[in-house]
Amino acid sequence: MIYRLFRTFEADKTKNQKHITIQIMAIIKELNGHTPKFGKNCFLADNAAIIGDVEMGDDCSIWFGAVLRGDVHYIKIGNKVNIQDNATIHATYQKSPTNIGNNVSIAHNAVIHGCTIHDNVLIGMGAIVLDDAVVESNSIVAAGSVVTKGTVVESGWVYAGIPAKKIKQMGPELLKGEVERIVNAYSMYAGWYK
């Protein structure tokens, strides 16, 4: 069974146009007895796909083209998480679920697979975080980086490269200037679409 969220648009009647209704929807699909669960005040873009065993906290935003596929294991997402355009969140069959903490930004085209991401984290554009990796709180995975299987990204560090290695210690200005700024910006952007 597929559940769809609808948005309705009407033609401008002041220009003598006939009434037209167009429905655009995010795909919310029950699978194997699991229906996605959403917290309060979440934004789902029109072509986002949320499938199966996915549980999301409050104030989250799932952007255009993003896919959260809880088909082979669960995906659990905390509060105030933004999953940006074309990002993919998945897990490993009967082995590695995906857990994402609070105040996390997962940037455009990132792939998050069967791993754990703690609180106050930025995953950069096009970054990949693989099975059984752990990204500890207050850290950044730079754009284009690959966090390989089982790697621990230590709290308070920026990791970059293929494979990702620690390159810079984070001070409070980097945490506030990047991680918090982006999380708060995406909360604001989501409000524009509601």
C-alpha positions, 0 to 999 in steps of 0.5 A: 500500500502506498500512502501519499501526501498531497499538495493542491494548487489552484489556478489564479482566478483573477486572470479568468483561468478555469479551476485546475487542481494539480496534486504532487506528492511524497511517496510514503510506502508501507512495506513488510508490515512497517509504515513510516512514522513521523514526528511533529512539524516535519517537511517532506518534499514533493518527490521524496520517498520514505519506505518501510521501517523509518521513524523520524523525530520532530522538526525534520525535513526530507528534501527533493529526491531524497530516499529513505529506504527502511526495507531491509532494516530500520532507519531511526532519525532524531529531531531537527534532522535535514536530509537534503536533495538526492541523499540516500539513507539505507541499511544492511539486511538483517545486520546494520540498521541506520541511526541518526541523532539530533541536529544533523545535516546530511547534505546533497547526494550523500549516502548513509548506509547501515551506520550510526550518526550521533548528535550535532553532525554535518555530513558534507555533499556527496559524502558516503558513510558505510556499514558499521561506521560511527560518526560521533557527536560534534563532528563533520565529514567533509564533502566527497569523503568516504567513511569506510566500514567500521570507522569511528569519526571522533567527536570534535574533528573534521574528517576528509578524504578517501578513506576519510581521516581526521584533518582538523580539530573543531573549535566552538566557532566551527561547530556554531558556524557550520553545524548549527548554522546549517541545521537552523537554516534548513529549519527555516527553509522548510518553513517556506514550503509548508 
